[in-house]
Amino acid sequence: MPARRFLYVIAGVIVLLLAAGIGWNLFQDRLLRAAFVPSAPFAPLADATAPDYAGAAAWLARPDLPDDPSRFVAPGFARAERPDVAVFYVPPTSYLKSDRWNAPLDDAEANEKLRLFASSQASAFNGMGAIWAPRYRQATLGAFLTADANATAAIDFAYQDVARAFDAFLAQIPQSRPILLAGHSQGALHLMRLMAERVAGKPVAHRIVAAYVVGWPVSQTADLPAMGLPACTGPNEPGCVLSWQSFAEPADTHLITDIYAATHGLTGAARKGTPMLCTNPITGAPATAALPGANLGALVPDARMQNAELKPGLVPARCDASGFLMIGVAPKGYGGYVLPGGNFHVFDYALFWANIRADAEARAKAFMAR
């Protein structure tokens, strides 16, 4: 396994770039679809393949698992011995194949990537919480490169697993236990719907410490009102939603804004022209910018997180007028694994690992005090 093989999509994109040359610039959408979108019609995986969330095997992370990748800590940090909060973390896409629309649970390559994501993302919360992360029959990468009915069915199929996992999670923790929600990319998309259907207007909403909906665009007017919690306006504020999408400068965000403008939010209203939610993960607030010195530590992962480095002061952060998080000049240490347009999507958590950790601990403390 080559060093820093931490990502799940850029490898395929880089191969296409090298192979297609100038043609990539002209036909990038067509090339991506050809490489990643399944050609067969959607067919739901058999009921027999459904994860049983009453058992440990259906979980990527759970407090009683002997080999839990979310227990990673960077040097100088420690896990909470007696965590007061239960964390429900929904991991991102790790299945890239085009042989089917939804991933089987036993795909070795996808599962290896899932472990890396749990180590570099969910681990940010183990200083204050006990982490639960479900395995689910996620939609393949190609489902996010087309808007046809097959893709919609695949994403909906994946969500049903996540919803069942959340119900099982609630059944297995004390009814008084505070909850932190977190997700990334496809996981954040499912988390948004989960909040709208399982949190908003329900008693469990009063138990939410915070919701980190990262790496997926959230409309402040077309999505947020349906999610049951307001946007976070500052640090030390509990019961609110944080979201960001990281770009180096100069940034080209049109691949996201084009899709954003063409879709409707959880409220049913169009997202086009609506403000996108952006929280600065360094400051915990949307409006304040942060210099590199305020970054407590960016995680630069290696192949298996065995020699991952934590580098303070690596990048600044500011939310721009369009709702994207700008991190200045692209930092070194992340190789060629950056998406087109300077998109540091895969590193949305890693770039701010220590700040996210401190932010979650502060919000949990405020929640307990409240």
Phi, psi and omega in degrees: 000118184294155181301145179059031175279073190256354194248171185236348182233328190294330180303315179294322179295317180297317178301316179295321179299315182293321184282325188270334179059229182299327181301333179299318181295331182271327189230033187300318180298316181295320180294317179298316180297318180298325183279325192241338184277125178300144180270337179282152177293155179299136172220124182298143175295153184299148179303330182294342180269357183295134178293140177262100187284000171281343181252160184291331186295339181276001185244135172283322177223137177197146187304334184262004180284134181289332182234083187251111183295340181286356179276002177303140170223142176285157178306135181093356180242161180220150175284152175292130179285322180228077184295139180269347187240143172260129183255125175253109185245128179253112185287164183276184179295132174228359180257118186250355187285157181249019181279345179200165183275335180232142185284139169286156183285345186256017178285116187297318182294316179296320181292326177296318177295321179301320179297321178295320179293319178297322181290323186263344181248295184299332181299338179299341184258000185281359174280346180224352186218160171266123192265133174240124179226116183280145162280138179215159183279074188298154173289140178292162181308320183299339179294342181259009179248005179213155182250017184282174185295329178299316181296316179300318179295321180293317179294319178295321179298317179297319180299323182300323175296315181298318180297318178294323179296320180295319177299319179292322176301312179298324182288340186254002176242157178302145183293344179263358186288127174298153186231135169248132179256139179210148177198167177216139175056237178305323178298323178291322177301313179294324180295322177301312180294322179300317179296320180294325186262333187243350184243308185305125178075004181255157177304329182297338180301329181284353180259359186277117177290313178188163177232117179262096183257086195249141175080019175213134184292133179240120177281132180291338182247332183263344180243307191304317181301334180275348186272351171088354178225150179279170174287146175290134180252352180188172178289164178062019181254119179269168174069043183212175186249135174243145178203144174200161176222119193269131178225135169280160182251142003286139185256144172238104187258011190295331179299329178273315184294329178296315179290319179304315183289341184262002185241167176251151182272185182294336178279349185095350180278155178290142177279338184306128177080000181265150181290138179269138180288129176221123175247133175282113184290347177280319183260341183076014181225155182280328192267340186267136176269158181227135175282163181305326183298340179275351178281112185289342179162120174263136181272121175253098189282154172252193189302315184234020178065015181281331181233034180296141180255146174248117186245105175294151174068022186285316182222150170274186176199140173206145175274125179273178186296335182272354176099014176256153180267118181262134185242019179074209180294141181304125181286155176280158176106353182248007172057214181267020187265037179251135182288161181306146179086011183077024184279113178266035184313311185295338183253021181305324178272314188301322182297339185228029189307309184291324178291321177298319179300311179294321180297315180295320179295321180292319180291324177295319178298317179295322179296316179297320180293326180291000000 
